[in-house]
Amino acid sequence: MKTDTMAGRLGHVTRGTARPDAWQEARIWWRRILEWGRRRPRRLRLCESLPLGDRRFVAVVEFDESRFLVGGTAASLVLLARLSPAGPSDEPKRMPEEES
């Protein structure tokens, strides 16, 4: 009976030697395992949300480079506006304080 396990593929290791092709195969498997663990960057992101009461809300949603202002209730979701693309200067601007 032949077993198809990683240990079986590597063969018997004696004094640090194994079949050369077995080590190459083990490296390929290890790379695949590492790739499975990596997450792809998310394309859809909730930037900000504001609840309005009675299960209503307004939210800014970003998809790839586009941003949208959406409004929703328990039964519907509506596109309110397309916003300008996100950039590094999208932080809220503060109003200058009034001098007394």
N, C-alpha and C positions, 0 to 999 in steps of 0.2 A: 504494500500500500504506500503510495507516495503522498507526502504532506506538502501543502503549498503554503508555507509560513515564511516569514522573514528569516527566521533562524534556519529553516531548511534551504532557503535560497542562498544564504551566506555560506553555507557549507560548514564543515568542521574547521574551527580555528585552532591552529597549533602554533605556538611560539610567535604569535602576532601575524600569521600569514593566513590568507584565505584566497579563494579564487579571485583573480583580479577583476573579472567582470562582475562578480558579486558585490564588491565594494562600490563600483560605479553604479550598479543598480540601487544599492542602499543610499547613495548620495542623491540619486534622482527621487527616490521615495521621500527622503528628508526634505528636499526642496518643495515637493508637492504639499507635504504636511505644513511647512511654513507658509506657503502661499494660501492655503485654506484658512489659516488663522488671520490673515490680513483682511481688513475691511475695506471695501471700496468707499471712496468719498461719497458722502450723501449729497444728492442733488436737490432734495426738497427739505426746506428748513422753515420752522416757525420762528420769525424774528421777534414778534411781540404780539401780545394778545390783551384785550381789555374787555372784561365782562361788563355787560350793561344791565344785568338783572333779568328776571323772568326767562332764564335760559337763552339769553341773547348775547352776542359778542361781536367785536370788531377785531380783525387781526391783520398783520402784515406777514405775508408768506413769500418766501423766496424760492424760485426754481431755476437752477443753473444761474444765469446772470440776470434774470427778470424778477421783478418784485411786484406783488399785487396786494391791494387792500380789499379784503373780503369781509362780508358781514354774514352772520348766521343766526339761525334760531334752531329750535329742536327739530323742525321739519324741513328747513331749507338752508341753502348756502348760495350767496349772491356775490358776484364780482362787482365791487363798487368802483374801483379805478385801477389802472395800470400805473405803477410808480416808476420813477427813474431808476436805472440800475444802481445797485449797491456799490459804494466806494469807500475808501478809507476815511473820508470826512463825513460819514453819515451819523456822527455822534450828535446828540441834541445840542443846539446852540443855546447858550445862556444869554438872557437879557442883561444888558449892562445895568448895574445897580444905580439907582437914582442918587445923586448927591444932594445932601440937604444944605 
